[in-house]
Amino acid sequence: MSALMVARITVKDPEKFQDYLAKTKQIAAPYGAELQYRGKADRALNGNDDHAITIMVKFPSIEKINEWYDSDAYQPLKALRDEGADMQMTSYEALT
């Protein structure tokens, strides 16, 4: 069953963030990652929204998200991610 990885992002260093995105896209592709949505926040309709950008990536399963995130190839990118942006990443498994 498919699953989503949702990232809520505040960019700190645009150059490093773009480098992170490009490298992550290459690494995530073999795990079946497909970008579903990338958008800039307009306003919080309810509650607080501290992040300016949201990205949603579809994977074939929760297992594939975990394999990608825990992969040896992705580990070095975590430092680049943290230098380029403040990011909250959450995985979601479909209920149906």
N, C-alpha and C positions, 0 to 999 in steps of 0.2 A: 504494500500500500504506500502511495507517495507521501512525502513529508516536505515541510518547508523549513528553511533557515531564514529567520528574519533578523536583520541587523539594523539597529538604530544608531546613527552616526553623527558626530560632530567633528568636522575636519579641523586639524591643528596645523598640518603641513601639507598643502595641496600636492606638491611634487612627490613626497613620500607616499601619500595616500594613493595617488594614481599608479605609482610603482607597485604598491601592495595589491591593488585591484587587478592589474595586468597579470602579475605572477600568480595570484590566487585563482584567477579564471583558468589559467593553464593547468594548475594542479587539480582543481575541482572537476574539470571536464571528464576525466576517466571514471569518476564516481557518478556520472550521470547528471551533474549539476546543470540547470537551465535557469537563466535569469528570467524572472517573471515580472518584476516591477522594480523601478528605481525612481524615486520621487523626492521632491523637496517639500518640507512641511510649509503649509500656509498659516495655519493657526490651530491651537488646541481647542477643540470644541468642548472638552470636559477634562478636568484634571490638568496636570502639568506635562509638558512635553519639552524636555531639555535638549533633544537632538533635532538637527535640521534636516537630515536625510534618512530615508528608509529604503532598504534593499530587501527584496524577497527572492530567494533562490529555491527552486523545486529540485528535490532529489527523488530517486525511485523509492527510497525507504529511510527510516530513522537509522538503520544500520549503515547505510551509505553515508549519511551525514557524519556519523560517529567515526567511520573509517577515514573519511577525508580529514576531519578535524584532528584526529589522533595520528594521522600519517606522518612518517618521517619527513616527507617533502614539505608539509605545511608548518612543522615546528619552527623552522628558522624565520618564517614570515610573521610570527606573532610579535617579535620585537619591532619589525617594520610597521606592523599594524598599529602598535601602541605609540610609536613615534609619530605616525601620520594622522591618527584620529583617536578620539574617545569613542569606544564602540561597545554597545550591548548586543550580544548575539544570543538568540534563543531558537531552539529547534521545536517544531510542532509536528505531531503525528495526526493524520486525518482520523476523525472519529467514525466515519462511515466507510 
